[in-house]
Amino acid sequence: MHRVELLAPAGTKASFIGAINAGANAIFMAGQRYGARAFADNFSETELEESIFYAHTRGVEVYIVVNTLMFDNEIEALLSYTDTLVKHKIDALIVQDLGLIKLFCDRYPNTPIHASTQVNAHNIAHVKFLKSLGVKRVILARETSIDVIRQIKQEIDIELEVFIHGALCVSYSGNCLMSSILNKRSGNRGACSYSCRLPYELIKDDEVISESSYLMSAKDLMTIEYINELIEAGVDSFKIEGRMRKPEYVIQTVLSYRKAIDAYLENKTINTKEEISKLERVFNRDYTKGYMFNEIPKDINNSYRPNHVGIKAGVVLDYQKGFATIKLSEPLINGDGYRVIGEIDYGNDVTYMEDKTGKIIKEAYRGQTIKLEVKQKVIKGSDLYKTTDSALEKGLEIYLNTNYKVFPLKGYVKAYVGKKLTLSVSVGSKVLEVSSEEELAFAINQPTLEDSIMDSFKLGDTPFYFEELIVYTDQLTFVPKKVISDLRRQMVEMIYQTQTIRTERTIKPSVFHNGFVYNDQESLIVKVHTKDQMKAAIEAGIETIYYDDILDITGIEHSNLIPVKKRIYEQDSDYLIKGPSVINEIGMLIHNETKYPLYAEEFLNVTNIYTANVLSNFGVERITLSSELDAPLVSEFSNRYLTQFGGRPNLEMVIYGKKDLMISKYCPVAKSYGYKPNCKLCFKNQYYLKDQSNGKFALLNDGNCNMRIMDSMPVVLIDKIESLRNAHIKTFRLDFTTESSKQTKEIILSFKRALEGKVKALNILKFRTGRYV
C-alpha cells in the first residue's frame, strides 16, 4: 500500500502544534503575505523558520502557501521571501499563479512545487500541462470526481492531493470575482468577503421562486466514511481545510482522520459515528460528501445557516422570567456554548442552570429537563443547539503541549564491566550510536540494574520517546548518572540533526522566452451570448466576434466568428479545437495539435508578465488582462514585459460587460425545484439571484450544467480608452450577456464613437469601473 499523507492546516501556532501532536504527516501554512487566507494570524518569517525546525524534528513536513495571484510590483519582494524559505529547506511551495509556477519550477529545481487547488485542475489535460511545467504535485479542484481522480492517477506519474474535510467554495476555485468586483476584496488575493454566504432570493423572470435564504452557502465537506475509496484510488495526500478555524477544530479533525486512515491501512474498523459526532461538535455547518462522490445540489447547499451550528441538544418547552425550560437530548455543562434557533435566534455560554426542583446544577444529563438562564426571550418549540462542547475541547488541550511525545524510537543500551557504555537508536533507516569516554568499572557497592538504566534514559522535554529500549548488562557495573546524562544529551542532538537533514536546496535563474509576435493594429471585438446580439454586432460593422460556444450559429454569415470555449471540461475527451479559439483554461494549451490561433480569456488569470509569457510559449497569440488589475498595474504591464522579455505582448481589455462573478457546479435552480439531471430550466426562463441590496445577478448555464453568475451591473470603461491606449492595449472588447439586440447595437456604436474620440460617456445609469481605478 502506498504512503498516505495526512495534511493539516495551521493559521496559528496553537493549530500548528496541535496538528503535529494529533498525528498530521505534513502542515500547510503561510507567511504574513501571499497566502489565500489573509485574515488568519499566519506566521512571521522568524516564526516560519522556527516552525520548520520544530516540524522537521518531529518527522513532519512543512508546505508554505503562496497561493494568490501576484502582481508585477510584488515579484521582487516575493522572490526574496521564497529564496529565504528555500534556504530553510521547506518541503514544498503551494502556488496558484501560473507564471510563478513556471518561475519557481525553474528557480528551485529541487524544491517541490505543488499546484494549488486555485489553479482549478480538474481533468487529465490540466494535470499533464502542470507536470510539463515541472510541478511535482497537483491539488485537485474540489469538483473533481473520484472516477476522474482514478483516471489521472492511472495515466500520469504525479502526486495527487485532495481535500477531505472542511469548507467548500461554491465557485470553481480561482474562478470567482464576486468579492473582488462587489466589495473590492479579492478572493484570488486572499481577502474574500464571502458574498456567497449571504442570503439571496431566487427570481424567475420577475417572479420570486425562493424566499431569501442562504442559497449559495455550501455545507462543509466530510469524507471520513470514504477514506478507503480515496486510498484505493491512489490519492497521495489527504488535505484538511481550515487555516481560519480554531485549534480545537484542527486537532479533532486530524485525530479523527488519522484514526480512519490507520484503521484502513491496518485492516481494522473504527466507530465512524463517534468520530462524526466529535467533528460536528468542533465545527459543523452540516456536511456533504462533496462533488468527489457526485453529491446533488440539495445535498451541497445549506440554505438555512451559513455558519457553525453545532449539534442539536434539546427543545424549548417554556420561557419565563429569563429562564428557558428545556428537555435535553444531549448533556450540557457550565462553559458549553449554546444557540436557541427558532423564530428568535440567540446564542451564549451556559453559566447558570437549575434542575426541575430549583437546585443549581453545573451539569445536566441527556433526557433531563432543566431551566437554563437565557437573557433574551425565546419561543416555545425552538431547538437548542450545543455550539461548544467544553468537555471535548478540554480533552484536546493535551495536544497543545510543545513537548508532547510524538516520535517513537527503538534502541538498546550495553552496560558491561570493562566496556564503554553504549546507546544505539534507530531513526528511520539510520542507526545512531554514542558511547561513553571511559570504560565502566565494577560496582563497589550496589550495581546499576536494568530498570534504573532504562529510567535514566527517558528523553525528558523532547518530542522523542522509547517505545522499545532493551538494556543489555552484566549487572556487575556501576553506571554514573552523569555518564547516562551525557549520552542522552548527545543522542538527542544527533536525532535532531538527523531529522532536520534535507537535500541542499539549489537556487538558480529562471529562463523565459517571449512567444508573442506583436500586432500594432487597434481593433474593437465583441463577445456575444445570443444570436440577436451577434446579428446586432454584424449590423454595427464589427469585424471579429467572439461567441459562447453553446450558441447555435447556423445561418449566420460572417467572416470571423471565434468560439469562446467553456471554462470547465470534466473529461479530456471533451476538448475539440476546430479553428481559432478563445480559451478559458489550461487544458486547451496541450490540445491544440493543429496550432490554431488561441486567445486567452481573463479566467486564465493573467495578473503579471510571467503568466503572460508562459501562455505565449504555448501558442496563445493574445491575452485578456485579468479584472483583478488596477489602472497603474495595467499601465505598466506592456513596458514591464518589454523590459523583461525583449518584446511587447498582445493585450486585450474588456471595456464593457457584466462580469462573470463565479462559475459553479452547484445550481440554485436545481436546488429550488428538485434535482433532475440536465433539466434545462435555465434555458426556458431567465433566473436571477437577488441580494439584500436588490441587485439581480443573472444565472447562465454554460452548456454543461455549470452555472455562471453574472454581475447585476456592467463594468464600463468608456472614459478610460486613452489611458488604455497609453498602456499599449490594442484590442478592446465589449462583452454582452443579457442585453437585447437594441441595447447591444447602441452600446457598440457608442464605443465605436468613443474610440474615434467623439464621446466619453455611456447612457447607463448604474455601472461599475471594477478595480480599474
C-alpha positions in Angstrom: 0.0 0.0 0.0 1.4 3.4 -1.0 2.2 6.0 1.7 -0.8 8.2 2.6 -0.1 11.7 3.8 -2.5 13.5 6.2 -2.0 17.2 5.6 -3.3 19.7 8.2 -3.8 23.5 8.2 -2.2 25.9 10.5 -3.2 29.5 10.7 -1.9 29.9 14.3 1.0 28.5 16.4 -1.5 26.6 18.5 -3.1 24.9 15.5 0.4 24.1 14.2 1.5 22.4 17.4 -1.9 20.7 17.9 -1.9 19.3 14.3 1.5 17.8 14.7 0.8 16.2 18.1 -2.6 14.8 16.8 -0.8 12.9 14.0 -0.5 15.0 10.9 2.2 14.0 8.5 2.5 17.5 7.0 1.4 21.0 7.7 0.5 23.7 5.2 0.8 27.3 6.4 1.5 30.8 5.3 3.7 33.8 6.0 2.0 37.1 6.6 1.8 37.8 2.8 1.0 35.9 -0.3 -1.5 33.4 1.2 -5.1 32.8 0.3 -6.2 33.3 4.0 -5.1 36.9 4.6 -7.2 37.2 7.7 -5.6 34.2 9.5 -2.9 35.1 12.1 -0.3 33.4 9.9 3.4 33.4 10.7 6.3 35.9 10.6 9.4 34.9 8.8 11.1 34.2 12.1 8.2 32.1 13.2 8.2 30.2 9.9 11.9 29.3 10.4 11.3 28.1 14.0 8.2 26.2 12.8 10.1 24.4 10.0 12.7 23.2 12.5 10.1 22.2 15.0 8.1 20.2 12.5 11.2 18.5 10.9 12.5 17.3 14.2 9.2 15.5 14.7 9.2 13.9 11.2 6.6 16.3 9.8 6.9 18.2 6.5 6.1 21.8 6.0 4.5 23.3 2.9 4.3 27.1 2.6 1.4 28.5 0.6 2.0 31.2 -2.0 -1.5 30.6 -3.4 -2.6 34.0 -4.5 -2.4 35.8 -7.9 0.6 38.0 -7.9 1.3 41.5 -9.4 4.5 42.6 -11.1 5.4 45.1 -8.4 5.4 42.3 -5.8 7.6 39.8 -7.6 11.0 41.1 -6.4 9.9 41.0 -2.7 8.3 37.7 -3.2 11.4 36.1 -4.6 13.4 37.4 -1.6 10.9 35.7 0.7 10.7 32.4 -1.2 14.5 32.3 -1.5 14.7 32.5 2.3 12.1 29.8 2.7 14.0 27.5 0.3 17.3 28.1 2.2 15.4 27.0 5.3 14.6 23.8 3.4 10.8 23.9 3.3 9.4 20.7 1.8 7.2 22.4 -0.9 5.7 25.6 -2.1 2.0 25.6 -2.9 1.4 28.0 -5.8 -1.6 29.3 -7.7 -0.2 31.8 -10.2 0.7 30.1 -13.4 3.7 32.4 -14.1 5.1 31.8 -10.6 4.7 28.1 -11.0 7.0 28.2 -14.1 9.3 30.7 -12.4 9.6 28.6 -9.2 10.0 25.3 -11.0 13.0 26.8 -12.8 14.4 28.7 -9.9 14.1 26.0 -7.3 14.9 22.8 -9.2 15.0 20.5 -6.1 12.2 22.2 -4.0 8.9 20.6 -4.9 6.3 22.9 -6.3 2.7 22.0 -5.7 -0.1 23.4 -7.9 -2.7 24.9 -5.6 -6.4 24.0 -5.9 -6.8 27.6 -7.0 -5.3 26.5 -10.4 -8.6 24.6 -10.8 -7.1 21.4 -12.2 -10.0 19.0 -12.7 -9.1 16.8 -15.6 -6.2 14.9 -17.1 -5.2 17.6 -19.5 -4.8 20.1 -16.7 -2.6 17.8 -14.8 -0.5 16.9 -17.9 0.1 20.6 -18.5 1.1 21.3 -14.9 3.5 18.4 -15.0 5.1 19.7 -18.2 6.0 22.9 -16.2 7.7 20.8 -13.5 5.0 20.6 -10.9 5.5 17.6 -8.5 2.0 17.6 -7.0 -1.4 18.8 -8.1 -4.0 19.7 -5.6 -7.1 18.8 -7.5 -10.2 21.0 -7.7 -12.9 20.1 -5.2 -15.3 19.4 -8.1 -13.1 16.5 -9.4 -14.9 13.2 -9.2 -13.3 10.1 -7.9 -13.6 8.5 -11.3 -11.5 11.2 -12.8 -9.0 11.0 -9.9 -8.6 7.3 -10.7 -8.0 8.1 -14.4 -5.4 10.8 -13.7 -3.5 8.5 -11.3 -3.5 5.6 -13.8 -2.3 7.8 -16.7 0.1 10.3 -15.1 3.0 9.7 -12.7 2.4 12.6 -10.4 1.4 13.1 -6.8 -2.3 14.0 -6.2 -3.7 15.8 -3.2 -7.4 16.2 -2.5 -9.5 18.0 0.2 -11.2 15.6 2.5 -12.7 17.8 5.1 -13.7 21.5 5.7 -15.2 24.5 3.9 -16.2 24.3 0.3 -16.1 27.2 -2.1 -19.3 27.2 -4.1 -17.4 28.5 -7.1 -14.8 26.6 -9.0 -11.6 27.8 -7.3 -9.6 30.6 -9.0 -12.8 31.4 -11.0 -14.5 33.7 -8.5 -14.6 37.5 -8.9 -17.6 38.1 -6.7 -15.9 39.5 -3.7 -13.3 41.4 -5.8 -15.9 43.1 -8.0 -18.6 43.7 -5.5 -16.5 44.6 -2.4 -13.0 45.3 -3.7 -11.8 42.3 -1.7 -10.2 39.7 -3.9 -10.7 36.1 -3.1 -7.8 35.4 -5.5 -5.7 37.6 -3.3 -6.7 36.1 0.0 -9.2 38.7 1.1 -12.5 37.1 0.2 -15.6 38.8 1.8 -17.7 35.6 1.4 -20.5 37.1 -0.6 -21.7 33.5 -1.2 -22.5 33.1 2.5 -25.2 35.9 2.3 -28.9 35.5 1.8 -30.4 35.6 -1.7 -33.8 35.3 -3.3 -34.3 33.2 -6.5 -36.1 35.0 -9.2 -37.6 33.5 -12.4 -38.1 36.4 -14.9 -39.9 38.7 -12.5 -41.4 36.1 -10.1 -39.9 35.3 -6.7 -39.4 31.5 -6.6 -37.5 31.1 -3.4 -37.7 33.5 -0.4 -34.5 34.9 1.0 -32.2 32.2 2.3 -28.5 31.2 2.2 -29.0 29.8 -1.3 -25.3 29.9 -2.3 -23.8 28.8 1.0 -22.2 25.3 0.8 -22.1 22.8 3.5 -18.7 21.6 4.8 -17.0 18.6 3.2 -16.7 15.4 5.2 -15.3 12.2 3.7 -14.3 10.1 6.7 -16.7 7.4 5.5 -15.0 7.2 2.1 -11.3 7.0 3.1 -11.0 3.5 1.8 -12.1 4.6 -1.7 -9.7 7.5 -1.8 -6.7 5.4 -0.7 -7.6 2.8 -3.3 -7.9 5.5 -6.0 -4.2 6.3 -5.4 -4.6 9.7 -3.7 -1.2 10.6 -2.1 -2.2 13.4 0.3 -5.4 14.0 2.2 -5.9 17.7 2.9 -8.0 19.2 5.7 -9.2 22.8 5.1 -9.2 25.2 8.0 -6.4 27.8 8.4 -9.1 30.2 9.7 -10.5 27.7 12.2 -9.7 27.4 15.9 -7.1 24.9 17.2 -9.7 22.5 18.6 -11.1 22.0 15.1 -7.7 21.3 13.7 -6.8 18.8 16.4 -10.0 16.9 16.4 -10.2 16.7 12.6 -6.6 15.4 12.5 -7.3 12.8 15.2 -10.5 11.5 13.5 -8.9 11.2 10.0 -5.7 9.8 11.4 -7.7 7.1 13.1 -9.7 6.4 9.9 -6.6 6.2 7.7 -4.6 4.0 10.1 -7.6 1.7 10.6 -7.9 1.1 6.8 -4.1 0.5 6.4 -4.1 -1.9 9.4 -7.3 -3.6 8.2 -9.2 -2.5 11.3 -12.6 -0.8 11.8 -13.5 2.3 13.8 -16.7 3.7 15.3 -17.3 6.2 12.5 -20.5 7.6 14.1 -18.5 8.5 17.2 -15.9 10.3 15.1 -18.5 12.2 13.2 -20.1 13.3 16.4 -16.8 14.8 17.6 -16.3 16.5 14.2 -19.8 18.0 14.5 -19.0 19.5 17.9 -15.9 21.4 16.9 -17.3 22.9 13.6 -20.4 22.0 11.7 -22.4 23.8 9.1 -23.9 20.5 8.1 -21.9 18.1 6.0 -21.7 16.9 2.4 -19.7 14.1 0.8 -19.0 16.6 -2.0 -18.6 16.5 -5.8 -15.8 14.0 -5.4 -18.6 11.5 -4.7 -21.2 13.0 -7.0 -23.4 14.9 -4.5 -26.5 16.5 -5.9 -27.4 20.2 -5.4 -29.8 19.8 -2.5 -27.1 18.0 -0.5 -24.3 20.6 -1.3 -26.2 23.6 0.0 -27.3 24.6 3.5 -29.8 27.3 2.8 -30.7 27.6 6.5 -27.5 28.7 8.1 -24.0 29.8 6.7 -22.0 29.2 9.9 -21.3 26.7 12.7 -24.5 25.3 14.3 -23.1 22.5 16.5 -25.3 19.6 17.4 -28.9 19.5 18.5 -29.1 19.3 22.3 -32.7 19.8 23.2 -36.0 21.6 22.7 -37.5 24.7 24.5 -40.7 23.8 26.5 -41.3 27.2 28.0 -39.8 30.6 28.7 -40.5 32.6 31.9 -38.7 35.4 33.6 -35.2 35.0 32.0 -35.3 31.2 32.1 -35.9 28.7 29.3 -37.3 25.3 30.3 -35.5 22.7 28.1 -35.8 19.0 27.6 -32.2 17.9 26.8 -31.2 15.3 24.2 -27.5 15.9 24.9 -25.6 16.6 28.1 -24.9 20.2 29.0 -22.4 21.7 31.4 -21.3 25.1 32.5 -19.0 26.5 29.9 -20.7 24.9 26.9 -21.8 27.3 24.1 -25.4 27.1 23.0 -27.7 28.6 20.5 -31.5 28.7 20.5 -32.9 28.5 17.0 -36.5 29.3 16.1 -38.4 32.5 15.4 -35.7 34.1 17.5 -32.1 33.2 17.1 -30.0 33.7 20.3 -26.7 32.3 21.5 -24.5 32.5 24.6 -22.5 30.3 27.0 -24.0 28.2 29.7 -23.4 30.0 33.0 -26.4 29.1 35.2 -28.8 26.0 35.2 -31.4 24.6 37.6 -32.9 21.2 37.7 -36.7 20.9 37.9 -36.6 21.2 41.7 -34.9 24.5 41.5 -31.5 23.2 42.6 -28.5 24.9 41.0 -26.5 22.4 38.9 -23.3 22.6 36.9 -24.0 19.7 34.6 -27.1 18.2 33.2 -27.6 14.8 31.5 -29.3 13.6 28.4 -33.1 13.3 28.9 -33.2 15.8 31.8 -35.5 18.8 31.9 -33.7 21.9 33.1 -34.1 25.6 33.5 -31.4 27.5 31.6 -30.7 31.2 32.1 -31.3 32.8 28.7 -31.2 36.6 28.7 -33.3 37.1 25.6 -36.9 35.7 25.3 -37.1 32.6 23.2 -40.1 30.8 21.8 -41.6 27.5 22.9 -40.8 24.8 20.4 -37.4 26.3 19.4 -34.4 24.0 19.2 -31.4 24.2 21.5 -28.0 23.5 19.8 -24.7 23.0 21.6 -22.2 25.1 19.8 -19.2 24.5 22.1 -18.6 21.2 23.8 -16.3 22.4 26.6 -15.6 18.9 27.9 -14.4 17.7 24.4 -12.3 20.8 23.9 -10.7 20.5 27.4 -9.7 16.9 26.5 -8.0 18.2 23.4 -5.7 20.6 25.4 -3.1 17.9 25.9 -2.2 18.2 22.2 -1.1 21.8 22.7 1.9 20.8 24.8 5.1 21.8 22.9 6.9 18.8 24.3 4.2 16.3 23.5 5.7 12.9 22.7 5.1 12.2 19.1 8.2 10.4 17.8 8.7 6.8 18.9 12.2 5.3 19.0 13.7 1.9 19.3 17.1 1.4 20.9 19.3 -0.6 23.1 21.9 0.0 25.8 25.0 -2.0 26.5 26.5 -1.7 30.0 29.3 -4.2 30.8 32.3 -4.0 33.1 35.4 -3.0 31.1 33.4 -1.7 28.2 32.2 1.7 27.3 28.5 2.4 27.9 26.8 2.4 24.5 23.4 3.7 23.4 22.2 2.8 19.9 18.9 4.2 18.4 17.2 3.5 15.1 15.9 6.7 13.4 14.2 5.7 10.1 16.7 3.8 8.1 19.7 5.0 10.2 21.2 3.6 13.4 22.8 6.3 15.6 25.2 5.3 18.3 27.0 7.1 21.1 29.5 5.7 23.7 31.0 7.0 26.9 34.5 8.3 27.1 35.6 5.9 29.9 35.0 2.2 30.3 32.7 1.1 33.1 34.1 -0.3 36.3 32.9 -2.9 38.9 30.3 -1.6 41.3 31.9 -1.2 44.7 28.5 -1.4 46.4 25.3 -1.7 44.5 25.5 -2.2 40.7 23.2 -0.2 38.4 20.4 -2.5 37.4 18.5 -2.7 34.2 15.3 -0.8 35.3 17.4 2.0 36.7 19.3 2.4 33.4 16.1 2.3 31.5 14.5 5.0 33.7 17.6 7.2 33.4 17.4 7.2 29.6 13.9 8.8 29.5 14.2 11.7 27.0 12.6 14.5 29.0 11.5 17.7 27.3 11.8 16.4 23.8 9.3 15.0 21.2 11.0 11.6 21.4 10.2 8.6 23.5 11.4 5.0 23.5 8.6 2.6 22.5 11.2 0.0 23.0 14.5 0.2 24.9 16.4 -3.0 25.5 19.2 -2.9 28.2 22.0 -5.5 28.0 24.0 -5.6 31.2 26.1 -8.0 33.2 24.5 -6.5 36.4 28.0 -6.0 37.8 28.8 -2.5 36.8 28.1 0.9 38.3 26.9 3.5 35.7 27.3 7.1 36.9 24.2 9.3 36.2 26.4 11.9 34.6 27.6 9.4 32.0 24.0 8.5 31.2 23.1 12.2 31.1 25.9 13.0 28.7 25.0 10.1 26.4 21.3 11.0 26.4 22.1 14.7 25.5 24.5 13.6 22.7 21.9 11.2 21.3 19.1 13.8 21.3 21.4 16.3 19.5 22.2 13.6 16.9 18.5 12.8 16.4 17.7 16.4 15.9 20.4 16.7 13.3 19.3 13.6 11.6 15.7 14.7 11.5 16.4 18.1 10.0 18.8 16.9 7.3 17.4 17.8 3.8 19.0 17.9 0.4 20.8 21.2 -0.1 18.4 23.5 -1.9 19.5 25.0 -5.2 18.5 28.5 -6.4 19.2 29.4 -10.0 17.9 31.9 -12.6 14.6 31.2 -14.4 14.6 31.0 -18.2 11.8 32.7 -20.1 11.4 33.2 -23.9 9.0 35.6 -25.5 6.5 33.9 -27.7 4.4 36.9 -28.9 4.5 38.3 -32.4 3.4 41.9 -31.6 0.5 43.3 -33.6 0.3 47.1 -33.5 -3.2 47.3 -35.1 -6.0 48.6 -32.9 -9.3 46.7 -33.0 -12.7 46.5 -31.3 -14.0 43.0 -30.6 -17.5 42.0 -29.4 -18.3 38.9 -27.4 -21.9 37.7 -27.6 -24.2 35.2 -25.8 -27.2 35.2 -28.1 -27.9 35.1 -31.8 -29.7 38.5 -31.6 -26.6 40.1 -30.1 -24.5 38.5 -32.9 -26.7 39.9 -35.6 -26.6 43.3 -33.9 -22.8 43.2 -33.8 -22.7 42.3 -37.5 -25.0 45.2 -38.4 -22.8 47.5 -36.3 -19.8 46.6 -38.5 -17.8 44.5 -36.0 -15.1 42.5 -37.8 -14.2 40.0 -35.1 -16.9 38.4 -33.0 -16.4 36.0 -30.1 -19.4 33.8 -29.2 -20.1 31.4 -26.3 -19.6 28.0 -27.8 -23.1 26.8 -26.8 -24.6 29.2 -29.2 -26.0 27.7 -32.4 -24.7 30.0 -35.2 -26.4 28.1 -38.0 -27.4 30.5 -40.8 -25.1 33.4 -39.6 -22.9 34.7 -42.4 -19.7 36.4 -41.1 -16.0 36.0 -41.9 -14.5 36.0 -38.4 -16.6 34.3 -35.7 -14.4 32.8 -33.0 -15.9 30.5 -30.3 -15.2 31.1 -26.6 -14.5 27.6 -25.2 -16.0 26.5 -22.0 -14.3 27.2 -18.7 -15.0 23.7 -17.4 -14.3 20.4 -19.2 -14.6 17.4 -16.9 -13.4 14.8 -19.4 -10.2 15.0 -21.5 -12.3 13.8 -24.5 -14.5 16.9 -24.4 -11.8 19.1 -25.9 -12.2 19.9 -29.6 -10.4 22.8 -31.3 -11.6 23.2 -34.9 -10.1 26.6 -35.5 -9.1 29.9 -33.8 -10.5 29.8 -30.2 -10.8 31.8 -27.1 -9.7 29.6 -24.2 -10.5 29.8 -20.5 -8.5 27.0 -19.0 -5.0 25.5 -19.2 -6.0 22.0 -20.6 -6.5 23.6 -24.0 -2.8 24.6 -24.2 -1.9 20.9 -24.9 -4.9 20.1 -27.0 -4.1 22.3 -30.0 -2.1 19.9 -32.2 -3.0 21.8 -35.4 -1.7 25.0 -33.9 -4.8 27.1 -34.4 -4.5 30.7 -33.0 -5.5 30.8 -29.3 -6.7 33.8 -27.4 -6.6 33.8 -23.6 -9.7 34.8 -21.8 -9.5 36.6 -18.5 -10.1 33.5 -16.4 -6.6 32.3 -17.2 -5.8 34.9 -14.6 -3.1 37.0 -16.2 -2.1 39.4 -13.5 1.7 39.5 -14.2 4.1 39.4 -17.1 5.4 35.9 -16.2 1.9 34.3 -16.7 1.6 36.2 -20.0 5.0 34.8 -21.0 4.1 31.2 -20.2 0.9 31.5 -22.3 2.8 33.0 -25.2 5.0 29.9 -25.3 2.0 27.6 -25.5 0.5 29.1 -28.6 -1.5 32.0 -27.1 -1.4 34.9 -29.5 -3.2 37.5 -27.4 -4.2 37.6 -23.7 -7.1 39.3 -21.9 -5.8 41.0 -18.8 -7.4 40.0 -15.5 -10.1 42.1 -13.9 -8.0 42.0 -10.7 -5.6 44.6 -12.2 -6.0 48.3 -11.3 -5.1 51.1 -13.6 -1.4 51.6 -12.5 -0.7 47.9 -13.0 -2.3 47.9 -16.4 -0.4 51.0 -17.4 2.9 49.4 -16.6 2.2 45.9 -17.9 3.4 46.2 -21.5 6.5 48.2 -20.7 7.5 45.8 -17.9 7.1 42.9 -20.3 9.2 44.6 -23.0 12.0 45.3 -20.4 12.0 41.7 -19.1 11.4 39.7 -22.2 12.5 41.9 -25.1 9.2 42.3 -26.9 5.7 43.6 -26.3 2.7 41.3 -25.5 -0.6 41.4 -27.4 -3.0 42.7 -24.8 -6.8 42.7 -24.8 -9.0 44.5 -22.3 -12.7 44.2 -21.6 -14.1 47.8 -21.5 -17.8 46.9 -21.3 -19.7 44.0 -19.9 -21.4 42.3 -16.9 -18.6 40.3 -15.3 -18.8 36.6 -14.6 -18.7 36.7 -10.8 -18.3 33.0 -10.5 -19.0 29.7 -12.2 -20.3 26.9 -10.0 -21.1 23.2 -10.3 -23.9 23.9 -7.8 -27.2 25.0 -9.3 -29.6 27.1 -7.1 -32.3 26.5 -9.7 -32.0 22.7 -9.3 -31.8 23.1 -5.6 -35.1 25.0 -5.5 -37.1 22.8 -7.9 -35.7 19.4 -7.0 -32.8 17.9 -8.8 -33.2 16.5 -12.3 -30.1 15.9 -14.3 -29.7 18.3 -17.3 -33.2 19.8 -16.5 -32.5 22.8 -18.9 -34.9 25.0 -16.9 -32.5 27.9 -17.2 -32.8 27.8 -21.0 -36.6 28.2 -20.8 -36.6 31.2 -18.4 -34.1 33.7 -17.1 -33.3 33.2 -13.5 -31.6 35.6 -11.1 -30.2 35.8 -7.6 -31.4 38.9 -5.8 -29.4 40.2 -2.9 -30.4 42.3 0.1 -29.5 45.5 -1.9 -31.9 44.5 -4.7 -29.0 43.6 -7.1 -30.2 41.0 -9.6 -27.5 38.6 -10.7 -28.4 36.6 -13.9 -27.8 32.9 -13.9 -26.5 31.5 -17.2 -25.9 27.8 -18.0 -22.5 27.1 -19.6 -24.0 24.2 -21.5 -22.7 21.5 -19.1 -24.9 22.5 -16.2 -22.3 24.7 -14.6 -23.9 27.9 -13.5 -22.4 31.3 -14.4 -23.4 34.1 -12.0 -23.3 37.4 -13.7 -22.9 40.8 -12.2 -26.1 43.0 -11.9 -24.2 46.0 -13.4 -21.8 46.2 -16.2 -18.2 47.4 -16.0 -17.9 50.5 -18.2 -14.5 51.9 -19.1 -15.6 54.2 -22.0 -13.8 57.2 -20.4 -10.6 55.2 -19.9 -9.8 54.5 -23.5 -6.9 57.0 -23.8 -5.2 55.7 -20.7 -5.6 52.1 -22.0 -4.1 53.2 -25.4 -1.2 54.7 -23.5 -0.7 51.3 -21.8 -0.3 49.7 -25.3 -3.7 48.0 -25.2 -4.5 47.3 -28.8 -7.6 45.2 -28.6 -10.7 46.5 -26.9 -13.6 44.2 -26.1 -17.3 44.6 -25.4 -19.0 41.6 -23.6 -22.7 41.0 -24.0 -24.8 38.5 -22.0 -28.4 39.6 -21.1 -28.6 42.7 -23.3 -31.2 43.0 -26.0 -30.4 43.4 -29.7 -31.2 47.1 -29.5 -29.1 47.6 -26.4 -26.2 45.7 -28.0 -26.2 47.8 -31.1 -26.5 51.1 -29.2 -23.6 50.2 -26.9 -21.4 49.1 -29.8 -22.0 52.3 -31.7 -21.3 54.4 -28.6 -17.9 52.7 -28.1 -17.0 53.0 -31.8 -17.6 56.7 -31.4 -15.6 56.7 -28.2 -12.6 55.1 -30.0 -12.9 57.9 -32.6 -12.7 60.4 -29.7 -16.3 61.6 -30.2 -17.9 60.6 -26.9 -16.7 59.7 -23.4 -19.8 58.5 -21.7 -22.4 55.8 -22.0 -26.2 56.3 -21.3 -26.3 53.8 -18.5 -27.4 54.9 -15.0 -25.8 52.1 -13.0 -22.4 50.7 -13.8 -19.0 49.9 -12.3 -15.4 50.6 -13.1 -14.3 47.4 -11.4 -10.9 47.6 -10.0 -9.7 49.9 -12.8 -9.3 53.0 -10.6 
